[in-house]
Amino acid sequence: MSDAKPDMNKKAEIDRGEMDMRVEEIYVSPDTQRDGDTRTRTHETEDTDPHYVPGDQRSESERSRKRSIFAVSLGLVCVLLLTRIIVLSVYFNRTIKEKEELQIRNKNLTKERDHLQEKLSVFGWRYFGSSFYFLSAEQKTWYESRQDCQMREADLVIINSEEE
């Protein structure tokens, strides 16, 4: 037996006819050399192995470890995405509930406003464009009308538009 170390980068071409030519990489892993195991391992070439990388001499345990790291990383990404979905779902549900509460409150306030306007109109007051107007059926002079308004803590108005 020879003490010569095998060339781990050596490639040999094997002729299997004109149609099927492939390159095989034969090497002895560092683990087998250290343990005194002189068996060699043959890796399939890129023609038959889609994950083949020329000169790739990683051990199976290293590949397994990298697959495990990938799986754990993928799991963490999934957990983070699921957490994000849950948080957004809670936020969305809370927003919908607040919207419904605001719609109910708006409806109630509209009813209350309409009710107050009805009451005011019984007493001669009308609401228009954020102001209240008192409509009097009595005919008075300008001076008497102004005194009547001031007693109601109001004043005479100048009509600026047809709607008003």
C-alpha positions, -999 to 999 in steps of 0.1 A, spaced: 0 0 0 13 35 -9 14 65 13 6 88 -16 -24 110 -11 -50 110 -39 -55 141 -60 -89 153 -49 -93 176 -79 -86 150 -105 -113 143 -129 -115 114 -153 -135 112 -185 -153 79 -192 -163 72 -228 -197 55 -228 -202 60 -265 -207 92 -285 -242 98 -270 -234 95 -233 -202 113 -222 -200 124 -186 -174 135 -161 -171 117 -128 -153 132 -98 -137 106 -76 -122 117 -43 -114 106 -8 -130 127 18 -108 142 46 -128 122 72 -121 89 55 -84 97 51 -82 106 88 -99 74 98 -77 53 76 -106 44 53 -93 42 17 -126 37 0 -135 63 -26 -168 80 -33 -181 88 -67 -204 118 -72 -227 121 -101 -219 149 -126 -241 178 -135 -256 156 -163 -274 134 -137 -274 154 -104 -291 188 -106 -274 200 -74 -239 191 -86 -212 218 -82 -178 209 -97 -153 205 -69 -180 202 -42 -166 180 -15 -189 188 14 -197 159 37 -232 146 41 -234 159 77 -225 194 65 -252 193 39 -277 180 65 -267 208 89 -272 234 61 -306 219 53 -316 220 89 -305 257 92 -325 264 61 -356 246 75 -353 265 108 -349 298 89 -379 291 67 -399 281 98 -390 314 115 -400 334 84 -433 315 84 -438 323 121 -431 359 116 -455 361 86 -482 344 106 -476 368 135 -479 397 111 -511 383 97 -526 379 132 -516 414 142 -531 429 110 -562 409 115 -567 421 150 -561 457 139 -585 453 109 -612 439 132 -607 467 157 -609 493 129 -641 478 116 -656 478 151 -647 515 156 -661 524 122 -694 507 131 -695 525 165 -689 558 147 -716 551 122 -741 544 150 -730 575 169 -734 596 137 -768 582 131 -779 589 167 -765 625 165 -783 631 132 -816 619 148 -810 642 178 -802 672 156 -834 666 135 -854 663 167 -840 696 181 -846 713 148 -883 702 150 -886 716 185 -870 749 175 -892 753 146 -923 751 169 -909 782 186 -901 800 154 -864 792 150 -849 776 119 -814 762 115 -795 771 83 -758 770 74 -745 768 110 -768 797 122 -802 799 138 -829 822 124 -860 833 142 -890 838 119 -916 861 133 -952 862 121 -956 897 137 -952 928 117 -930 954 135 -909 984 127 -872 980 122 -865 994 157 -891 972 174 -878 941 155 -843 949 166 -853 952 203 -872 919 200 -841 902 186 -818 917 213 -842 904 241 -837 869 226 -799 875 226 -798 878 188 -797 905 162 -814 914 129 -799 896 99 -791 908 64 -803 882 38 -775 876 13 -788 847 -8 -821 833 -21 -816 801 -1 -810 821 31 
